[in-house]
Structure formats: structure tokens, C-alpha cells
């Protein structure tokens, strides 16, 4: 019964958003994010704690402003996502500007498939939808299955409206490798908490468990590794910048190379988050698994003697 109630509420909000002009839906999302900041106390505490560790030099007021901006960004992104069925080619061209699409096309033309990364930054759903549509290169998006399967079905229908497909996370390795060998593009946002068995790399001054799948896929198949960042502008449109993660010097598959490639894309994500801190999803428990300074020193001593 609970799933049906959640689904009915979700579909009502979706119906309402689809009735609105895009700019009104975006402003509605901003308002929803502001309300959530005040009502979702536990998530607000997580966001502020994360920000205090990431930016110890910032004042309490600066931290709270960024946290509120992060909630607003999430609200806007979700309303834009619900508006996808209304998003024509013309809407998309006005909403999303890909500044250097040639990087994506150049990587794709290497013929080895491609691993395209994003973070939970800006509107991560729109970057996959918009870049694939504008560049006419469909993505296979690795997604987390929602607990409510009714909602999950509609969410995935939105993701696949214009040619993209989804690959459920957790049971996807064989299909990912097959897609890359066939020259396809895999899209994934690997910036949420990794497992204790994952790679530990520096992220905002702490050694944190990080998903190593993108590095493994790129090194196993020879696929180029790129990452896209979507920055919201004052007119509510987005600029997208694509960056290539250099792999030429670490093409051989080894554990050390997987770690190094994971470190590289994580460092680039941090660089953009520092420039646009309110664009990232701070209310997630990203630093759930970290290495203490003592553990880090012990590991370094064991490696370097």
C-alpha cells in the first residue's frame, strides 16, 4: 500500500510539473529545495557536517548558504527531470550548451567505446539526456534501482525518452563490457559512497572509499574516459564542459593503475565542486568509509618501506 501511495504522489507532482512552463517548473523546484532544507533536518545536518570538513576555512554563514544552495539545486534538477517529456530538440538546444562537444566525438571515433562520467553535480540526469541528444550519441546509463518499483519504472522511462538506455547497477558488468566492445558509451556517476573494498583516494582532504568501476572498465577495454560538468547560468540554462581523463600513460591494467585513474577523475570532480560548491549533492553520506591518518600512514609505510 505504501508503494502505491508514494507512486500516486509522485505521479501527481509529475502531472503538475508537466503543466508548467519550464522556467516556472525550475522556480518551483527552487522553492521545493528551500522548503526541504528547513524540513529535512537529518539531511541538512549531513550536508553541513560534510561542508565543514570540506571547507574548514569557511564561516558558519557561508557553509549554511552553500548547503541551502545544494538543496535548491536538487529541487531544480528534479523538476527539470520530471519535465523531460516536454523537452523538444529546440528546448534542449536552448537549455543545454555543450561547449566542447568535439572532445566527446573524438573519443567516440576511437572505436573502443567510451566511459562517460558525471557527478551528482548540476543536473546529472539532464547532462546525460542533453549531451547524448545534442551530440546524437546515445548513452547507456548505469542507474541505481529505486526501492519503489512503480516509481523506478517511470524514472527510467524518462531517462530513455530520446534514445538512451539504462543498465541497472549491481548486475551490469557483463552488459557494460559488451556495450564498450561494441563501441557504445557507458555513462555513470561514481561519486557516491564506495564500499570498504573499493579504492581509497583523497577527496577534500580525506581518504575515502571510491567506486573503481569506471577505471576498471576503461583499462580492461581501452575505452577513453571522460567526465562532463553542467553549470547553471543566471538565465537558468546550462553550460556543459567535457574533460578527458588522461590514460595514455597508464593503459596497462594493474591495481595501481586502477587506483591512479580513480584518483585522477576524483581530483577533477573536486576541482569543479570547489568552483561551484552549491551544485553538488552534499546531503549524501559520501565520507561514510574513510581511512584514518594512522591507517593511511601505516599503509604508506608498508608500500614504501
NORSUL-V131638 format. One record per helix or strand. SS is the DSSP state (~ for helix, > for strand). FROM is the first residue (numbers start at 1). TO is the last residue. If there is no record, write none. Layout:
ss=SS from=FROM to=TO
ss=SS from=FROM to=TO
//
This chain:
ss=~ from=2 to=19
ss=~ from=22 to=39
ss=~ from=41 to=54
ss=~ from=60 to=82
ss=~ from=84 to=86
ss=~ from=89 to=95
ss=> from=96 to=98
ss=~ from=101 to=108
ss=> from=114 to=118
ss=> from=121 to=121
ss=~ from=124 to=135
ss=> from=139 to=143
ss=~ from=149 to=159
ss=> from=165 to=168
ss=~ from=173 to=181
ss=> from=185 to=189
ss=> from=199 to=203
ss=> from=206 to=210
ss=~ from=213 to=221
ss=> from=224 to=232
ss=> from=238 to=245
ss=~ from=248 to=250
ss=~ from=255 to=275
ss=~ from=277 to=279
ss=> from=280 to=280
ss=> from=290 to=291
ss=~ from=293 to=304
//
